[in-house]
Amino acid sequence: MEIYLSAPLFTQAERRWNRQLAAGLEARIAGAHVILPQDFKFGQSYNDPRDFPLLYRACMDGIRKADIMVAVLDGPDVDSGTALEMGVALARGIPIIGVRTDYREGQERGVNLIVARSCTQVLREMSFGEDLDQLVDDLAGKIVAALKHSSGSR
């Protein structure tokens, strides 16, 4: 099973959290492989503008290969790259599990209603608990259930 993890990846904290989330999902879901775009690197740098076309293509190819997407929806507004990747997954019929740990409120389920309604499900676990293991357990359950449901409806 291929899981595409769409999330902000610009700070050390974001990158570390993404990696821990990916490792936790792979440990809890048999046969799962998390596609982690922050690991896409061409050449000597992660941020060389000459590599941007390759990075874009790698992200689009990763989404196409995915069975499901996990989209991190934290922040006052969803990351623009995550929002676009969600649109690609939605257009391809790939289930999306949104994850929001940010306790700030938005229109619906903590975020913009278009983003919220694009998700198959949204897992809301407030940041106060800081319990990544519980979040991974809950997210793994939602992923497995969503994939069972989507394969049964095909």
C-alpha positions as CSV (number, residue, x, y, z in Angstrom):
1,M,0.0,0.0,0.0
2,E,1.4,3.4,-1.0
3,I,0.5,6.4,1.2
4,Y,1.4,9.8,0.0
5,L,2.1,12.2,2.9
6,S,1.3,15.7,1.9
7,A,2.4,18.2,4.5
8,P,4.4,21.4,5.0
9,L,8.1,20.5,5.0
10,F,9.9,23.8,5.4
11,T,11.1,23.8,9.1
12,Q,13.1,21.3,11.1
13,A,10.1,20.7,13.3
14,E,7.8,20.0,10.3
15,R,10.3,17.7,8.7
16,R,10.9,15.8,11.9
17,W,7.2,15.4,12.6
18,N,6.5,14.2,9.1
19,R,9.3,11.6,9.3
20,Q,8.0,10.4,12.7
21,L,4.4,10.2,11.3
22,A,5.6,8.3,8.3
23,A,7.7,5.8,10.3
24,G,4.8,5.3,12.7
25,L,2.3,4.5,9.9
26,E,4.8,2.1,8.2
27,A,5.2,0.3,11.6
28,R,1.5,0.0,12.3
29,I,0.1,-0.9,8.8
30,A,1.4,-4.1,7.3
31,G,2.8,-3.5,3.8
32,A,2.5,0.2,4.0
33,H,5.1,2.5,2.4
34,V,4.9,6.2,2.9
35,I,5.9,8.4,0.1
36,L,7.6,11.4,1.8
37,P,8.2,14.3,-0.7
38,Q,10.7,15.9,1.7
39,D,13.1,13.1,0.7
40,F,12.9,14.0,-3.0
41,K,16.3,15.3,-3.9
42,F,18.0,15.9,-7.3
43,G,21.6,17.1,-7.3
44,Q,23.3,18.5,-4.3
45,S,20.5,20.6,-2.8
46,Y,16.9,20.1,-1.8
47,N,16.1,23.7,-2.9
48,D,17.9,24.3,-6.2
49,P,15.6,26.1,-8.6
50,R,17.1,24.1,-11.5
51,D,15.6,21.0,-9.9
52,F,12.1,22.4,-9.4
53,P,10.7,20.8,-12.6
54,L,12.0,17.4,-11.3
55,L,10.6,17.9,-7.8
56,Y,7.2,18.9,-9.2
57,R,7.1,15.8,-11.4
58,A,8.2,13.5,-8.5
59,C,5.4,14.9,-6.4
60,M,2.8,14.4,-9.2
61,D,4.1,10.8,-9.9
62,G,4.0,10.1,-6.1
63,I,0.4,11.1,-6.0
64,R,-0.4,9.0,-9.0
65,K,1.2,5.9,-7.4
66,A,-0.6,6.4,-4.1
67,D,-3.5,4.3,-2.9
68,I,-4.4,7.0,-0.3
69,M,-3.2,10.4,0.7
70,V,-2.6,11.7,4.2
71,A,-2.9,15.5,4.2
72,V,-1.7,17.6,7.1
73,L,-4.1,20.5,7.5
74,D,-2.4,22.4,10.3
75,G,-1.8,26.2,10.3
76,P,-4.1,29.2,10.0
77,D,-4.5,28.2,6.4
78,V,-3.7,24.9,4.7
79,D,-0.3,24.8,3.0
80,S,-0.7,25.8,-0.7
81,G,1.3,22.8,-1.9
82,T,-0.8,20.5,0.2
83,A,-4.0,22.1,-1.1
84,L,-2.9,21.5,-4.7
85,E,-1.8,18.0,-4.1
86,M,-5.2,17.3,-2.5
87,G,-6.9,18.6,-5.7
88,V,-4.8,16.2,-7.8
89,A,-5.7,13.3,-5.5
90,L,-9.3,14.2,-5.5
91,A,-9.4,14.4,-9.3
92,R,-7.8,11.0,-9.5
93,G,-10.3,9.4,-7.0
94,I,-7.6,8.8,-4.4
95,P,-9.0,8.8,-0.8
96,I,-7.7,11.7,1.4
97,I,-7.4,11.5,5.2
98,G,-6.9,15.0,6.5
99,V,-5.1,15.4,9.8
100,R,-5.5,18.5,11.9
101,T,-3.8,18.9,15.3
102,D,-4.1,22.7,15.2
103,Y,-6.8,23.8,17.6
104,R,-7.7,27.0,15.7
105,E,-11.1,26.9,14.2
106,G,-12.0,27.3,10.5
107,Q,-15.2,27.0,8.6
108,E,-15.7,23.2,8.9
109,R,-13.7,20.6,10.8
110,G,-11.1,23.2,11.6
111,V,-10.3,24.3,8.0
112,N,-11.7,25.9,4.9
113,L,-14.9,24.0,3.8
114,I,-13.6,23.1,0.4
115,V,-10.5,21.5,1.9
116,A,-12.6,19.7,4.6
117,R,-15.1,18.4,2.1
118,S,-12.3,17.1,-0.2
119,C,-11.3,14.7,2.5
120,T,-12.7,11.3,2.8
121,Q,-12.3,11.8,6.6
122,V,-10.6,14.4,8.9
123,L,-8.8,13.3,12.0
124,R,-8.8,16.1,14.6
125,E,-6.5,15.5,17.5
126,M,-5.7,18.7,19.3
127,S,-2.0,19.6,19.9
128,F,-2.4,19.9,23.6
129,G,-1.9,16.2,24.2
130,E,1.3,16.0,22.1
131,D,0.7,12.2,21.8
132,L,2.0,11.3,18.3
133,D,1.7,7.6,19.1
134,Q,-2.1,7.9,19.7
135,L,-2.4,10.1,16.6
136,V,-0.6,7.5,14.5
137,D,-2.8,4.7,15.9
138,D,-6.0,6.6,15.1
139,L,-4.7,7.6,11.7
140,A,-3.7,4.1,10.8
141,G,-7.2,2.9,11.7
142,K,-8.8,5.5,9.4
143,I,-6.4,4.7,6.5
144,V,-7.3,1.0,6.7
145,A,-11.0,1.7,7.0
146,A,-10.9,4.2,4.1
147,L,-9.1,1.8,1.8
148,K,-11.5,-1.1,2.6
149,H,-14.4,1.2,1.9
150,S,-13.0,2.6,-1.4
151,S,-12.0,-0.9,-2.7
152,G,-15.5,-2.2,-1.8
153,S,-17.2,0.6,-3.7
154,R,-15.2,0.1,-6.9
